[in-house]
Amino acid sequence: MTCLVIAEHDNASIKPATLNTVTAAAQCGGEVHILIAGKGAEGAAKAASTIAGVAKVIHVEGDHFDHGLAENMAAQVLSIAGNYAHILFPATASGKNIAPRVAAALDVGQISDITKVDAPDTFERPIYAGNAIATVQSMDATKVITVRTTGFDPAASTGGSAAIEVLPGVADSGKTAFLGSEIAKNDRPELTAAKIIVSGGRALGSAEKFNDVMTPLADKLGAALGASRAAVDAGYAPNDWQVGQTGKIVAPQLYIAAGISGAIQHLAGMKDSKVIVAINKDPEAPIFSVADYGLEADLFAAVPELTAGL
């Protein structure tokens, strides 16, 4: 029984979500192989070979793999899928784009967002915004899985010595082409990989107040900035800061929520954080039900005081 992890990378290095997915693959049993498909991706392949627990790296080169287009990536995965009992993707935008295409082509049911491996054919995944856990057993010969990375510790990025096997890539599907990207540049840690996250809600009242109150605290802590959906919808924060069921799922060491009431959709995205600090003037706010530390106070007074005390 061998597992294949579809790595996320930038051709030079491995993205953190891949390390969590390797841990999940190792718990499925058997050897763990990693697929690195890209353009000039020798650096990523070498980095993958040093991940603890990885037995083999499959390195595929091609101009049409440069930006991880789902059609080409799915075709490449399908070309080697017959060798594997489990094919695992991080449950990220990229993984969720490729995995369903692979599952459909193999005519198997996709097992989405797993948070625990009970057995090689049995997995746990959250449903109803995390309020219930479903145990799913699959009888399919090939199990196509997306992994909620917050459910698994990352594998060590060093200590491994996997062999690198270079394979010819499948041809370009010709169905899609990469035209360009607009990426918001940010000196802060990536939200899904940050160890500390400071999030603000609609109670901040405006984008200016969000920046004035929350940014100094994030700067002091070296934290990523997050926001509730209500704050994003109101225009206080950009879309890529949204934490929650329809945003990003995070599990940092420390999560500070200021002015966030704690709607179920938001809690689903951050309740696995190691330590949760909530600041809200409403004593009945649902956020206090998951908080390790709660401060019933006006955030406009409490957050600046906290920032000044650091």
SVG drawing of the C-alpha trace seen along z (x, -y; Angstrom):
<svg xmlns="http://www.w3.org/2000/svg" viewBox="-25 -56 44 58">
<polyline fill="none" stroke="black" stroke-width="0.4" points="0.0,0.0 1.6,-3.2 0.4,-6.8 1.0,-9.7 1.0,-13.3 0.5,-16.0 2.9,-18.7 2.2,-22.4 5.4,-24.4 6.7,-27.5 9.3,-25.5 12.0,-26.4 10.6,-25.3 7.7,-23.3 4.7,-25.1 3.9,-24.3 0.5,-22.6 2.4,-19.8 4.1,-18.8 0.8,-18.3 -0.4,-16.2 2.7,-14.0 1.8,-13.3 -1.7,-12.3 -0.3,-10.0 2.0,-8.4 -0.9,-7.5 -2.6,-5.7 0.2,-3.1 2.8,-2.1 5.4,-4.2 4.8,-7.9 5.7,-9.3 5.5,-13.0 4.8,-14.3 6.6,-17.5 5.3,-18.8 6.6,-22.2 9.0,-24.2 12.5,-24.4 11.4,-22.6 14.6,-20.9 14.8,-23.0 11.3,-21.9 12.2,-18.3 15.3,-18.4 13.4,-20.0 10.8,-17.3 13.5,-14.6 14.6,-15.8 11.1,-15.6 11.0,-13.0 9.0,-9.9 9.1,-10.4 10.4,-7.3 10.4,-8.7 10.0,-12.0 8.5,-11.9 9.8,-14.9 8.1,-15.9 9.1,-18.9 7.1,-20.9 6.3,-24.5 2.6,-23.7 3.1,-22.7 4.6,-26.0 1.5,-27.5 -0.2,-24.3 -3.2,-24.5 -5.7,-21.9 -6.3,-20.3 -2.6,-19.5 -2.0,-18.5 -5.0,-16.2 -3.8,-14.5 -0.3,-14.0 -1.7,-12.5 -4.0,-10.2 -1.0,-8.9 0.5,-7.4 -2.6,-6.9 -2.7,-3.1 0.4,-2.7 -1.2,-4.1 -3.9,-3.1 -4.2,-6.7 -3.8,-10.0 -3.7,-13.0 -4.0,-16.7 -3.8,-19.6 -7.4,-21.0 -6.3,-24.3 -7.6,-26.2 -5.2,-24.3 -5.9,-20.9 -9.6,-21.4 -9.3,-22.3 -7.4,-19.2 -8.7,-16.5 -12.3,-16.3 -11.1,-16.0 -8.9,-13.0 -11.7,-11.4 -14.2,-11.8 -11.9,-10.4 -11.2,-7.4 -14.9,-7.0 -14.3,-7.0 -15.8,-9.1 -13.6,-11.9 -13.1,-12.0 -12.9,-15.7 -11.3,-17.7 -10.1,-14.8 -8.9,-15.6 -8.0,-12.1 -7.0,-8.7 -8.7,-5.9 -7.7,-3.2 -6.4,-3.0 -10.0,-3.0 -11.6,-5.0 -11.3,-8.8 -12.9,-11.5 -14.0,-14.8 -16.0,-17.8 -19.6,-18.5 -22.1,-21.2 -19.4,-23.8 -17.4,-21.6 -20.3,-21.0 -20.3,-17.3 -17.6,-14.8 -18.4,-12.2 -16.6,-8.9 -16.3,-7.9 -15.3,-4.5 -14.3,-4.0 -14.4,-0.8 -12.9,-2.3 -9.6,-0.8 -8.1,-4.2 -8.9,-6.7 -8.7,-10.4 -8.4,-12.5 -8.1,-16.2 -6.5,-16.9 -7.5,-19.7 -4.0,-20.7 -4.9,-22.0 -5.8,-18.5 -2.3,-17.1 1.1,-18.2 3.6,-19.0 6.2,-16.5 9.8,-17.5 11.2,-19.3 14.6,-17.8 16.0,-14.4 14.7,-12.5 16.8,-11.1 14.2,-10.1 15.3,-9.0 14.3,-11.4 12.8,-9.8 12.5,-11.9 9.5,-11.0 8.3,-12.4 5.3,-14.6 2.0,-14.3 1.3,-16.6 -0.3,-20.0 -4.1,-19.5 -4.5,-22.8 -7.7,-23.5 -6.4,-26.4 -3.5,-28.8 -2.0,-31.0 -2.4,-34.7 -1.2,-36.4 -1.8,-37.0 -2.3,-39.9 -0.8,-39.2 -1.2,-41.4 2.3,-41.8 2.5,-41.5 5.5,-41.4 3.4,-39.6 3.4,-35.8 1.0,-33.8 -2.3,-33.5 -2.6,-29.7 1.0,-29.2 1.2,-32.0 1.9,-31.1 0.1,-34.2 -3.0,-35.7 -4.7,-38.9 -8.3,-39.2 -10.8,-42.0 -14.6,-42.1 -17.3,-44.4 -17.3,-46.2 -14.2,-48.1 -16.5,-50.2 -14.3,-51.2 -11.1,-50.2 -9.3,-53.2 -10.1,-52.1 -9.2,-48.5 -5.8,-49.6 -5.3,-52.0 -6.3,-49.5 -5.3,-46.1 -2.1,-46.8 0.0,-48.0 -0.9,-44.9 0.0,-42.6 3.3,-44.5 4.2,-44.1 3.5,-40.3 4.9,-39.7 1.4,-38.3 -0.7,-37.8 -3.8,-39.9 -7.2,-38.2 -10.8,-39.3 -14.3,-38.0 -16.5,-37.6 -18.6,-40.6 -15.6,-42.8 -14.5,-41.7 -18.0,-42.2 -18.1,-45.6 -14.8,-46.5 -12.7,-46.8 -10.2,-44.1 -9.3,-42.4 -10.8,-39.0 -7.6,-37.1 -7.7,-38.0 -11.0,-36.2 -11.0,-33.5 -13.9,-31.0 -15.8,-28.3 -15.9,-30.4 -12.5,-31.8 -9.3,-30.3 -9.0,-27.5 -6.3,-28.4 -4.9,-26.8 -2.1,-29.1 -0.4,-28.9 -2.2,-32.1 -5.4,-33.6 -6.6,-37.0 -10.2,-38.0 -11.2,-41.6 -14.7,-42.7 -15.7,-39.3 -19.0,-37.9 -18.2,-34.4 -20.7,-33.3 -20.6,-29.6 -18.9,-30.1 -16.0,-32.0 -15.6,-29.5 -15.3,-26.7 -12.2,-28.4 -10.3,-29.0 -11.5,-27.0 -8.6,-24.5 -6.1,-27.3 -4.0,-26.3 -4.8,-29.5 -7.7,-31.7 -8.1,-35.2 -11.4,-37.0 -12.0,-40.7 -15.6,-41.7 -17.9,-44.0 -20.9,-41.6 -20.7,-39.1 -23.0,-36.8 -20.9,-36.7 -20.5,-33.1 -16.7,-33.6 -16.3,-33.3 -17.5,-29.7 -14.3,-28.7 -11.9,-31.2 -9.2,-30.2 -9.0,-33.8 -11.9,-36.2 -11.9,-40.0 -15.2,-41.7 -14.2,-45.2 -14.4,-47.9 -11.8,-46.8 -11.0,-50.5 -9.6,-50.8 -8.4,-47.2 -6.4,-46.6 -4.3,-49.8 -3.6,-49.1 -2.6,-45.5 -0.3,-46.9 1.3,-49.4 1.9,-46.7 3.8,-44.5"/>
</svg>
